Amino acid sequence: MFGEYSVNDSQADSTKSRNGYPPAASGAAAGGLPPEPASFVGRAAELRLVGELLRDRRLITLTGVGGVGKSRLALRAVADPRQARTDGVRWVELSPLRDPALLTATVAQAVGLAGHSPRPPDEELCAWLADKELLLVLDTCEHLVSECRHLVGELLQSAPGLTVLVTSREPLGCPTEEVVEVRPLPCEGPDSDALALFRARALTAAPAASAVFADPGRTAVATEVCRRLDGIPLALELAGARLGSWTVEQMAERMDERFEMLSGLRVALPPRHRTLRTTIGWSHELCAPLERLLWARLSVFTGDFDLAAARAVCAGGPLPAARVERILSGLTAKSVVLRVRERGAGTRYRMLDTIREYGHDWLAELGEVQIVTDRHAHWYAALSQAAERGWMGPGQLDWYRRITAEHAQLRTALEHLLTADPGAALEMAGALWFYWFSCGHVHEGRAFLERALRAAPRTGTAYHQARWALGLTALLQGDLDTARSSAEECARDAVPLADPERELRAAYLQAAAALLPGDPLRALSLAGPGAGAERGGRTGGAGRLLCRLAGAYALCDLRRYEEAAAEARSLREACAELGERWLRAYAEYVLAVASLGLGDHGEAARHVRAMLSGKRLLGDRFGIALGLDLLAASVAGLGDGELAARLLGTAHAWWRTVGRPQMGSPSLTALRKRSERQARAAIGDTAYEAAFSGGAAAVTG
C-alpha cells in the first residue's frame, strides 16, 4: 500500500534462503566511503596517530586550512581494515548542506535510517544508533559547527558503540574532542612529500614534464615552488597541473608577482590562506575568459552536477550552450573541476569548496549571483516536474537514480525558491511527492512542504498538490489527523478543479488513512473498484493506480481473497503495460497476501519473492520489511520454523530502519505475531531465539 526508497540498494537477508530469497544487490550503500583520490602522498605519521585515536577515543576532529588534505587523510584512515566496525563505516559529506535544519536528516540517510516515526529526528537517530557499533565520519563541518556540536554530543551520549571522526577548519568544541591539526606536507629537499605530490600531478597533466625532475637544477626550482606553496596539497596539485602551460621557472617568477600583489591587500590573510588564495588566483589567471566565466557560474552548484545542468544553468551571453562541454573539459584538465563517476548516475562534476568559494567571489564581481542562482533553482524545479511526469512509466528506475543523485541540488533550489519565488517552491515541493513518500525522505519532505504551504498562496493546483503530498508524509509518520484533514481538503478542492486525477489522489489518501488503523470497509468505499471507476480519469494515472492498490488491500483485510487477487492481477498487468515497477511490486504483495489467506503458502512465497526482487532494484526499505514479514508467514505455513524465525529477525532489522514497525497496522501486526507463534511451535523457543538473532544481524544499509 505504501512504499519508500533509500539510496541504499542492498537487499535484506544476507543469508540466501533455501526458498530462493534474492541475494543482496551489488553497489555501494548510502553513506559508504567515497572513491579515494589517486594522489595520496605521505602522511604516515598522521595515519598512525589518527588510527590510534580511532581505536581509543570516541570523537576526533581533523582541523586545518582549506586544501590541506583533511578529507583525504580521514578517508585513508577509515578505509584501513583495522578500523572496521560491526555496523560499518559511514561517510556524511556536509559540504553541500546549507540548511542546518537538515543536518539530522542527512546523517540519518547516510546511516540507513529512513525515519517514518513522528518523533523528532534527533531523538529517532539517537534511538537508532543506540545499539550500533559504528564509525561515523562528518566531512566538512566548518559551516555547521554549532549544529554538529549539538548533534554529535547527543549521539555520543546515546550510542556507546559510536565513534565520530570530523573534518573541519575549526574544532567543534566538545568536551571529549581530540583535535588533530593537519599540517601541510614537508617540502624541504628533493625527496619531500610535497615535491612527490607536485611531480605526480605534473606528470599526469604533462608527461613531458618528466624532464624537469631529471634535471637536478630544475628539480631545485620545483622544490622552491613547493616551499613557496607551503606544502599545501591543493595548491601543489593546482600548480602541478600548470606545467602543461608554463615552465617551472615561469611558475616561480609568476608566484613572486602574485605574492607581491597579495601583500598589498588591506585585509591581512593568514600566510597559508594567502598561499592557497595565490595558487587559486594563478589558476584563474591562466584560464581563458570563457573558462573564468564558467568557473564563476558553476559556483552556484552545491555538491556534484551533470553536464546537462551545467549547460542549462551556466550558458548565456558570451558563453553558448554548445561550448559548455568543451570549456568544462578544460577546467577539469586544470584541476579546477573534478570529474566523478557514480553507479547509476553516470559522469558528474564537482568543485572543491575553496575553489567554489573563489568562483563565487568572481560571480559577485560580475553581478550575476541572482540571475544564475535563479536559473539554477528553476532548472531543478523543471527537473522535478519532469520526474513526476515520468515516475509512473518505464523510466521510473532511471528517475529514482537521477533524483537521488541530485538531492543536494534539489535542496539548494528549494531553499532559494522559498524566499525568491514561493509559488515555484510550492509547485516544486508538491511535484516531488514521490521522492518524499517513496524514497525515504519523509521528515525533510514534510518540512519543505509545510514551509512552502505557509509562504505561497492557498489556491490553485499547486496548492492542492502540495497539500496532498503533505498528507502522504503525515500518513507515513502515523499522523493520521493531518493525513485525514489533508485528504478532506483535497477532496473538497478537487471538485471545482474538475480533475478526476486529483479526486482519485484524494480518495487514495482518505482510504489509506482508514486502512492503517483498521477500517477496510471505509477504505473500500472510498477507493474500491466501483468508487475508482465512477471518478473516471486516466487508467495509468498515479491516482487511479494508487486507489486500485488500496482497494485490493482492503479486500484482503476483509478476507475477500479471490476478489483481492483479481484486482491485484489487473493492477499488475496495468503496471506492466506502463513499464512501472514500484506499484507492480505491491500488486505482487497483495497477491501473496491473498494466496496466504487461501491457504496456498507456496504460491504466497512465489509472489512475495517477486515483490522482493522488485524492491531490491529500488532499495525500498519499507517494501523489503513488509515483504520479509510476509515471506516469514509463508515459510512458517510450509513448516520451516527455522527459516521463518530468521526472516522475522531480518524483517525486524529492516523495520527498525523505517522507524515504525508494521506502521501501526493491526493486520500487519497480527500477521507477524501469527508467524512467530507458528515458528516457535515448530522449533521451540531456544532455537527460535537463536535463528531470530541470526537474522536480526543482517546488514540493512
Secondary structure in CASP SS format (residue, H / E / C, confidence):
PFRMAT SS
TARGET T0000
AUTHOR 0000-0000-0000
METHOD secondary structure of the structure
MODEL  1
M C 1.00
F C 1.00
G C 1.00
E C 1.00
Y C 1.00
S C 1.00
V C 1.00
N C 1.00
D C 1.00
S C 1.00
Q C 1.00
A C 1.00
D C 1.00
S C 1.00
T C 1.00
K C 1.00
S C 1.00
R C 1.00
N C 1.00
G C 1.00
Y C 1.00
P C 1.00
P C 1.00
A C 1.00
A C 1.00
S C 1.00
G C 1.00
A C 1.00
A C 1.00
A C 1.00
G C 1.00
G C 1.00
L C 1.00
P C 1.00
P C 1.00
E C 1.00
P C 1.00
A C 1.00
S C 1.00
F C 1.00
V C 1.00
G C 1.00
R C 1.00
A H 1.00
A H 1.00
E H 1.00
L H 1.00
R H 1.00
L H 1.00
V H 1.00
G H 1.00
E H 1.00
L H 1.00
L H 1.00
R H 1.00
D H 1.00
R C 1.00
R C 1.00
L E 1.00
I E 1.00
T E 1.00
L E 1.00
T E 1.00
G C 1.00
V C 1.00
G C 1.00
G C 1.00
V C 1.00
G C 1.00
K H 1.00
S H 1.00
R H 1.00
L H 1.00
A H 1.00
L H 1.00
R H 1.00
A H 1.00
V H 1.00
A C 1.00
D C 1.00
P H 1.00
R H 1.00
Q H 1.00
A C 1.00
R C 1.00
T C 1.00
D C 1.00
G C 1.00
V E 1.00
R E 1.00
W E 1.00
V E 1.00
E E 1.00
L C 1.00
S C 1.00
P C 1.00
L C 1.00
R C 1.00
D C 1.00
P H 1.00
A H 1.00
L H 1.00
L H 1.00
T H 1.00
A H 1.00
T H 1.00
V H 1.00
A H 1.00
Q H 1.00
A H 1.00
V H 1.00
G C 1.00
L C 1.00
A C 1.00
G C 1.00
H C 1.00
S C 1.00
P C 1.00
R C 1.00
P C 1.00
P H 1.00
D H 1.00
E H 1.00
E H 1.00
L H 1.00
C H 1.00
A H 1.00
W H 1.00
L H 1.00
A C 1.00
D C 1.00
K C 1.00
E C 1.00
L E 1.00
L E 1.00
L E 1.00
V E 1.00
L E 1.00
D E 1.00
T C 1.00
C C 1.00
E H 1.00
H H 1.00
L H 1.00
V H 1.00
S H 1.00
E H 1.00
C H 1.00
R H 1.00
H H 1.00
L H 1.00
V H 1.00
G H 1.00
E H 1.00
L H 1.00
L H 1.00
Q H 1.00
S H 1.00
A C 1.00
P C 1.00
G C 1.00
L E 1.00
T E 1.00
V E 1.00
L E 1.00
V E 1.00
T E 1.00
S E 1.00
R C 1.00
E C 1.00
P C 1.00
L C 1.00
G C 1.00
C C 1.00
P C 1.00
T C 1.00
E C 1.00
E E 1.00
V E 1.00
V E 1.00
E E 1.00
V C 1.00
R C 1.00
P C 1.00
L C 1.00
P C 1.00
C C 1.00
E C 1.00
G C 1.00
P C 1.00
D C 1.00
S C 1.00
D H 1.00
A H 1.00
L H 1.00
A H 1.00
L H 1.00
F H 1.00
R H 1.00
A H 1.00
R H 1.00
A H 1.00
L H 1.00
T H 1.00
A H 1.00
A C 1.00
P H 1.00
A H 1.00
A H 1.00
S H 1.00
A H 1.00
V H 1.00
F H 1.00
A H 1.00
D C 1.00
P H 1.00
G H 1.00
R H 1.00
T H 1.00
A H 1.00
V H 1.00
A H 1.00
T H 1.00
E H 1.00
V H 1.00
C H 1.00
R H 1.00
R H 1.00
L C 1.00
D C 1.00
G C 1.00
I C 1.00
P H 1.00
L H 1.00
A H 1.00
L H 1.00
E H 1.00
L H 1.00
A H 1.00
G H 1.00
A H 1.00
R H 1.00
L H 1.00
G H 1.00
S C 1.00
W C 1.00
T C 1.00
V H 1.00
E H 1.00
Q H 1.00
M H 1.00
A H 1.00
E H 1.00
R H 1.00
M H 1.00
D H 1.00
E H 1.00
R H 1.00
F H 1.00
E H 1.00
M H 1.00
L H 1.00
S H 1.00
G C 1.00
L C 1.00
R C 1.00
V C 1.00
A C 1.00
L C 1.00
P C 1.00
P H 1.00
R H 1.00
H H 1.00
R H 1.00
T H 1.00
L H 1.00
R H 1.00
T H 1.00
T H 1.00
I H 1.00
G H 1.00
W H 1.00
S H 1.00
H H 1.00
E H 1.00
L H 1.00
C C 1.00
A C 1.00
P H 1.00
L H 1.00
E H 1.00
R H 1.00
L H 1.00
L H 1.00
W H 1.00
A H 1.00
R H 1.00
L H 1.00
S C 1.00
V C 1.00
F C 1.00
T C 1.00
G C 1.00
D C 1.00
F E 1.00
D C 1.00
L H 1.00
A H 1.00
A H 1.00
A H 1.00
R H 1.00
A H 1.00
V H 1.00
C H 1.00
A C 1.00
G E 1.00
G C 1.00
P C 1.00
L E 1.00
P C 1.00
A H 1.00
A H 1.00
R H 1.00
V H 1.00
E H 1.00
R H 1.00
I H 1.00
L H 1.00
S H 1.00
G H 1.00
L H 1.00
T H 1.00
A H 1.00
K C 1.00
S C 1.00
V C 1.00
V C 1.00
L E 1.00
R E 1.00
V E 1.00
R E 1.00
E E 1.00
R C 1.00
G C 1.00
A C 1.00
G E 1.00
T E 1.00
R E 1.00
Y E 1.00
R E 1.00
M C 1.00
L C 1.00
D H 1.00
T H 1.00
I H 1.00
R H 1.00
E H 1.00
Y H 1.00
G H 1.00
H H 1.00
D H 1.00
W H 1.00
L H 1.00
A H 1.00
E H 1.00
L H 1.00
G C 1.00
E C 1.00
V H 1.00
Q H 1.00
I H 1.00
V H 1.00
T H 1.00
D H 1.00
R H 1.00
H H 1.00
A H 1.00
H H 1.00
W H 1.00
Y H 1.00
A H 1.00
A H 1.00
L H 1.00
S H 1.00
Q H 1.00
A H 1.00
A H 1.00
E H 1.00
R H 1.00
G H 1.00
W C 1.00
M C 1.00
G C 1.00
P C 1.00
G C 1.00
Q H 1.00
L H 1.00
D H 1.00
W H 1.00
Y H 1.00
R H 1.00
R H 1.00
I H 1.00
T H 1.00
A H 1.00
E C 1.00
H H 1.00
A H 1.00
Q H 1.00
L H 1.00
R H 1.00
T H 1.00
A H 1.00
L H 1.00
E H 1.00
H H 1.00
L H 1.00
L H 1.00
T H 1.00
A H 1.00
D C 1.00
P H 1.00
G H 1.00
A H 1.00
A H 1.00
L H 1.00
E H 1.00
M H 1.00
A H 1.00
G H 1.00
A H 1.00
L C 1.00
W H 1.00
F H 1.00
Y H 1.00
W H 1.00
F H 1.00
S H 1.00
C C 1.00
G C 1.00
H C 1.00
V H 1.00
H H 1.00
E H 1.00
G H 1.00
R H 1.00
A H 1.00
F H 1.00
L H 1.00
E H 1.00
R H 1.00
A H 1.00
L H 1.00
R H 1.00
A H 1.00
A C 1.00
P C 1.00
R C 1.00
T C 1.00
G H 1.00
T H 1.00
A H 1.00
Y H 1.00
H H 1.00
Q H 1.00
A H 1.00
R H 1.00
W H 1.00
A H 1.00
L H 1.00
G H 1.00
L H 1.00
T H 1.00
A H 1.00
L H 1.00
L H 1.00
Q C 1.00
G C 1.00
D C 1.00
L H 1.00
D H 1.00
T H 1.00
A H 1.00
R H 1.00
S H 1.00
S H 1.00
A H 1.00
E H 1.00
E H 1.00
C H 1.00
A H 1.00
R H 1.00
D H 1.00
A H 1.00
V H 1.00
P H 1.00
L H 1.00
A C 1.00
D C 1.00
P H 1.00
E H 1.00
R H 1.00
E H 1.00
L H 1.00
R H 1.00
A H 1.00
A H 1.00
Y H 1.00
L H 1.00
Q H 1.00
A H 1.00
A H 1.00
A H 1.00
A H 1.00
L H 1.00
L C 1.00
P C 1.00
G C 1.00
D C 1.00
P H 1.00
L H 1.00
R H 1.00
A H 1.00
L H 1.00
S H 1.00
L H 1.00
A H 1.00
G C 1.00
P H 1.00
G H 1.00
A H 1.00
G H 1.00
A H 1.00
E H 1.00
R H 1.00
G C 1.00
G C 1.00
R C 1.00
T C 1.00
G C 1.00
G C 1.00
A H 1.00
G H 1.00
R H 1.00
L H 1.00
L H 1.00
C H 1.00
R H 1.00
L H 1.00
A H 1.00
G H 1.00
A H 1.00
Y H 1.00
A H 1.00
L H 1.00
C H 1.00
D H 1.00
L C 1.00
R C 1.00
R C 1.00
Y H 1.00
E H 1.00
E H 1.00
A H 1.00
A H 1.00
A H 1.00
E H 1.00
A H 1.00
R H 1.00
S H 1.00
L H 1.00
R H 1.00
E H 1.00
A H 1.00
C H 1.00
A H 1.00
E H 1.00
L H 1.00
G C 1.00
E C 1.00
R C 1.00
W H 1.00
L H 1.00
R H 1.00
A H 1.00
Y H 1.00
A H 1.00
E H 1.00
Y H 1.00
V H 1.00
L H 1.00
A H 1.00
V H 1.00
A H 1.00
S H 1.00
L H 1.00
G H 1.00
L C 1.00
G C 1.00
D C 1.00
H H 1.00
G H 1.00
E H 1.00
A H 1.00
A H 1.00
R H 1.00
H H 1.00
V H 1.00
R H 1.00
A H 1.00
M H 1.00
L H 1.00
S H 1.00
G H 1.00
K H 1.00
R H 1.00
L H 1.00
L H 1.00
G C 1.00
D C 1.00
R H 1.00
F H 1.00
G H 1.00
I H 1.00
A H 1.00
L H 1.00
G H 1.00
L H 1.00
D H 1.00
L H 1.00
L H 1.00
A H 1.00
A H 1.00
S H 1.00
V H 1.00
A H 1.00
G H 1.00
L C 1.00
G C 1.00
D C 1.00
G H 1.00
E H 1.00
L H 1.00
A H 1.00
A H 1.00
R H 1.00
L H 1.00
L H 1.00
G H 1.00
T H 1.00
A H 1.00
H H 1.00
A H 1.00
W H 1.00
W H 1.00
R H 1.00
T H 1.00
V H 1.00
G C 1.00
R C 1.00
P H 1.00
Q H 1.00
M H 1.00
G H 1.00
S C 1.00
P H 1.00
S H 1.00
L H 1.00
T H 1.00
A H 1.00
L H 1.00
R H 1.00
K H 1.00
R H 1.00
S H 1.00
E H 1.00
R H 1.00
Q H 1.00
A H 1.00
R H 1.00
A H 1.00
A H 1.00
I H 1.00
G C 1.00
D H 1.00
T H 1.00
A H 1.00
Y H 1.00
E H 1.00
A H 1.00
A H 1.00
F H 1.00
S H 1.00
G H 1.00
G H 1.00
A H 1.00
A C 1.00
A C 1.00
V C 1.00
T C 1.00
G C 1.00
END
